[in-house]
Each structure stands twice: as structure tokens, then as C-alpha cells.
Amino acid sequence: MSAPDPTATAKTEGAWAQAAQLSFRFLFLVVFVLAVGWAISNCRQVPADSRAIVLRFGTVVRQARSGLLLALPQPFERVIVLPSADRQIQFRIDAFQGAADSSTPVSISTNPRDNAGILLTGDMSLVHLSATLFYQISDANAYVLSSEHVAPALARLFTASAVAVAARRDLDTILVARPERNSASDAFRLGRESLRSDLMNEVNRRLADLASQGASLGISLSRVDVLPSIPAEAKAAFDSVLYAMQNAETAIAQARTQAELLAQRSNQGRDRFLTDAQALAQERITQARTRTDAISALSGNREGLSGEMLQRQLYQEQIGKILAQAGRVYSADAQGAARLIVPAGAESAQ
């Protein structure tokens, strides 16, 4: 056998060495790129409506506003982006959610866990609340430390607050259940309007109590949306009562309308009779005064020429009417001593 060529062997070893050298250079480049990427992995842009919390080995070290954030790579530092302080976060409480169709009433379940949204009011009535909360992060450090417990704690706090608020109210200050009572006073309307604010204040009070005990959640409630309803078992009875009340109010309104029409007609007839009677009485009074004006003036015992002239005028006006009714008239001299009065009937008999 022939011996291996030293020249070929040297060329083969040189090619492997060059390949290994290139491989190591490529690996070094990849490691360098990965190292640079790891070094700047926590350098990010914080959005305008957010803020960032920097944790170093699990401890909050600083808080950054919107803009460019420079932080050490993990696991040295961890960056958590949170909403800004004025941004509202929606939180729906599953235990206080009703049916998908809001028009479908909620039924009482045999499982007590499913009846968390059904509350007992102060007048021993049942009401269901569908609730959605809106909160803001007031303390970012406390929120980050208790982020895993915020949702269950807030659900329990709202449940306790809803039970307390509902126990201090009757059914009519939560929803319109009995219209005949709501129309009598504005207290029920004001109570329904303040229901949301009372729930929000009660939850915030309990959050403040937790903060005073060193277990702050770092949030504050800004709005509460609730939709009260009556359970299905009681809705049919309330609907029947409401239907009967509406029919009764309709009948009362119709009776009042008819009574008002009758009263208006009676008043119109009365006014017409009074007007006619007053006009007739005034006319008769005017006629009587016209007929008696002369007699009234004469009975005033007025003296002088005017009185004598009035007597002569009356005598001349009336004597003709009186003599016209006689069958025959004889005149005698006023200066003579004898006077003869002959009845008209005797003369006519001759």
C-alpha cells in the first residue's frame, strides 16, 4: 500500500480548521446579538394612556410615566405596564350577571351558589341585581403587589356592599314594583337614583378599611352600573297587580272625565238660567220704573210750578183713559151748587 500524501492531509486539516473557525465566529456573533437583545429587552415605549412599574427581584423600585423606559433585563428587573390613573377599567361580576336576554327574568335556583345575585330587601322582598363595576388604579405599587387578589376581593366586597345596601331599602326604592306607591311621593324616585352612588360609596368605604389595615388593593371605584329586576317566580304576580292597577286607573280616569263633562254641562245650564233670569228681572224692573217714574216724582212732595205742572200733565194723560171707559159723561159747572151724578148703566138702559 502506498503511504498517504502529506500534502493532501495538510489541506484537509486546514479546511476543517477554517470551518471550525467560521462556526465559532458565527456562534460568537449569534451570542453577541442575543446578549444585546437580552440587555435591551426591558427598554420599551410606554403608551400615552399607560404607566409602567419596575420591579427588581420582586420589589417595586420605581414608577415611570408614558415615554421611553430603560430598565435592566430580566430576571434582574421586570416591567409591568398598567393603565393610567384616569383610565377606567371594567369589571363584570359573574355572580351578579343575569340571563343573556335582559327581558328574561332570573329564576331562583336550588343551588344556593347560583343565587348570589338575588338579595333580600328591607321589606322582606327579593330583587336581582346585574352589576358591572368601573374602577381606577389609585396606587400602582399596591395594585401590582395584590394584582392576583384584586378580582376575587372586589367581587366579595361588592357582594357584601350590595347585601348591606339592599337591606337598608325597600323594594320600591330599588325598582318600580308598585306604581301606586311611587306616584304618592318622590322619595322612591330619589332612592332609586341614589342606589348606584350608595353602592359605590359602600365599596369605596370597604376598600379604605382594607387600606387602613395594610392590605390595600390600590384601586378606587368610579362607577357602578346595576340593573335590578324581580325574580321570575314573583314577576307574574307583580304583572297581574300592575295590570289590575292600570285597568283601575283607566276606569277612574274615564269616570272622572264623564263627571267633568256632566259638571261642565250643569255649570253651563246654570249660567244660562241665571243670565236669562237676570236679564228678565232687569227688563221688568226697567219697565216698572218707566211706568212709575211720574208717580215716584209726584210722591216726592215737590212744591212749586214743576209739581203743579206734573199733576196737571198726569191728570190730562189719565183722565182721557178713564172717561173713555164710561158709557156717557155729564159735566157740571164747578161754581154751581147742585151736582147730579148719573151712572152710565142707567142711561144706557133708557
NORSULJO-V220969 format. One record per run of one state. SS is the DSSP state (a for helix, b for strand, c for the rest). FROM is the first residue (numbers start at 1). TO is the last residue. Records with the same first field share a line. If there is no record, write none. Layout:
BEGIN
SS->FROM-TO  FROM-TO
END
This chain:
BEGIN
c->1-5  40-43  47-49  57-58  65-66  70-76  84-88  93-93  97-111  116-117  121-125  138-139  146-146  168-170  174-178  183-186  194-194  213-218  230-231  299-304  325-343  350-350
a->6-39  94-96  112-115  140-145  147-167  171-173  179-182  187-193  195-212  232-298  305-324  344-349
b->44-46  50-56  59-64  67-69  77-83  89-92  118-120  126-137  219-229
END
